[in-house]
Amino acid sequence: GTIRKPCGLVQSPTLRQLFALMMPTPRACCSSCASLNWNARLALIVSPINMVGVGLTESTMAAFAFLITRSNFLVGLSSTVSGLALLLVAPCAGCLADRVGRQAVLRLPGAP
């Protein structure tokens, strides 16, 4: 995995080059996969990894809520409120990101 420059210096591969090794051009897959651009192929790999993390977080928070309250009802209520908050905020955040840019919206929660 190293790349040689003309002057003989060795450069470590970029993230894009590493992902390209993991995701070769999908000519063997199917014709609809061949038309996917780089971002779409990257999303197909990153999204399942993200969903595993979200699933682990949600189940851990539910277990933690049960340990604190010992109430199935309150665990269900907290999960419902979390889902409804996401349902209400996500479309608004998407519209705002279209208007002012994604980076500005990502800075809203207080990240520097």
C-alpha positions as CSV (number, residue, x, y, z in Angstrom):
1,G,0.0,0.0,0.0
2,T,2.5,2.8,-0.7
3,I,2.7,5.1,-3.6
4,R,6.0,6.2,-5.2
5,K,6.3,9.8,-6.3
6,P,8.6,10.7,-9.2
7,C,11.2,12.1,-6.8
8,G,11.4,8.8,-4.9
9,L,9.5,9.9,-1.8
10,V,7.0,7.5,-0.4
11,Q,3.5,8.7,0.4
12,S,0.9,6.8,2.4
13,P,-2.3,6.2,0.5
14,T,-5.2,8.6,1.0
15,L,-8.6,7.5,2.4
16,R,-10.1,7.6,-1.1
17,Q,-7.4,5.3,-2.4
18,L,-8.0,2.8,0.5
19,F,-11.7,2.8,-0.1
20,A,-11.0,2.3,-3.8
21,L,-9.1,-0.8,-3.0
22,M,-12.1,-2.1,-1.0
23,M,-14.6,-1.1,-3.7
24,P,-13.2,-1.9,-7.1
25,T,-15.2,-0.8,-10.1
26,P,-18.3,-2.9,-10.0
27,R,-18.2,-4.3,-13.5
28,A,-18.6,-7.9,-12.2
29,C,-21.6,-7.0,-10.0
30,C,-24.4,-5.8,-12.2
31,S,-25.1,-3.1,-14.7
32,S,-27.0,-0.9,-12.2
33,C,-24.0,-0.9,-9.8
34,A,-21.7,0.2,-12.6
35,S,-23.5,3.6,-12.8
36,L,-23.0,4.4,-9.2
37,N,-20.5,7.3,-8.5
38,W,-17.9,7.4,-5.8
39,N,-20.2,9.0,-3.2
40,A,-23.0,6.4,-3.7
41,R,-20.6,3.5,-3.4
42,L,-19.1,5.0,-0.3
43,A,-22.6,5.5,1.2
44,L,-23.4,1.8,0.6
45,I,-20.4,0.9,2.7
46,V,-20.6,3.5,5.4
47,S,-24.3,3.4,6.0
48,P,-24.5,-0.2,7.3
49,I,-21.5,0.5,9.6
50,N,-23.3,3.6,10.9
51,M,-26.5,1.6,11.5
52,V,-24.7,-1.0,13.6
53,G,-23.4,1.9,15.8
54,V,-26.9,3.4,16.0
55,G,-28.4,0.0,16.9
56,L,-25.8,-0.6,19.6
57,T,-26.4,2.9,21.0
58,E,-30.1,2.6,21.1
59,S,-30.1,-0.8,22.8
60,T,-27.5,0.3,25.3
61,M,-29.6,3.4,26.2
62,A,-32.7,1.3,26.6
63,A,-30.9,-1.1,28.9
64,F,-29.5,1.8,30.9
65,A,-32.9,3.4,31.2
66,F,-34.3,0.1,32.5
67,L,-31.5,-0.3,35.0
68,I,-32.3,3.2,36.4
69,T,-36.1,3.1,36.3
70,R,-37.0,-0.6,36.4
71,S,-40.0,0.3,34.3
72,N,-40.7,-1.1,30.8
73,F,-43.2,1.7,30.2
74,L,-40.5,4.4,30.8
75,V,-38.1,2.6,28.5
76,G,-40.7,2.5,25.8
77,L,-41.6,6.1,26.4
78,S,-38.0,7.3,26.1
79,S,-37.5,5.4,22.9
80,T,-40.7,6.8,21.5
81,V,-39.8,10.4,22.4
82,S,-36.3,9.9,20.9
83,G,-37.9,8.6,17.6
84,L,-40.4,11.4,17.5
85,A,-37.8,14.0,18.1
86,L,-35.8,12.6,15.2
87,L,-38.9,12.5,13.0
88,L,-39.6,16.2,13.7
89,V,-36.1,17.6,13.5
90,A,-34.6,15.6,10.6
91,P,-36.7,17.2,7.8
92,C,-36.2,20.7,9.2
93,A,-32.4,20.1,9.4
94,G,-32.4,18.8,5.9
95,C,-34.1,22.0,4.6
96,L,-31.8,24.2,6.6
97,A,-28.8,22.3,5.2
98,D,-30.0,22.9,1.7
99,R,-30.3,26.6,2.4
100,V,-27.2,27.4,4.4
101,G,-24.9,24.5,3.9
102,R,-24.3,21.2,5.7
103,Q,-21.2,22.5,7.6
104,A,-23.3,25.3,9.2
105,V,-26.0,22.9,10.3
106,L,-23.5,20.5,11.8
107,R,-22.1,23.3,13.9
108,L,-25.5,24.1,15.4
109,P,-25.4,21.6,18.3
110,G,-22.3,23.5,19.7
111,A,-19.4,21.8,18.0
112,P,-16.6,24.4,17.3
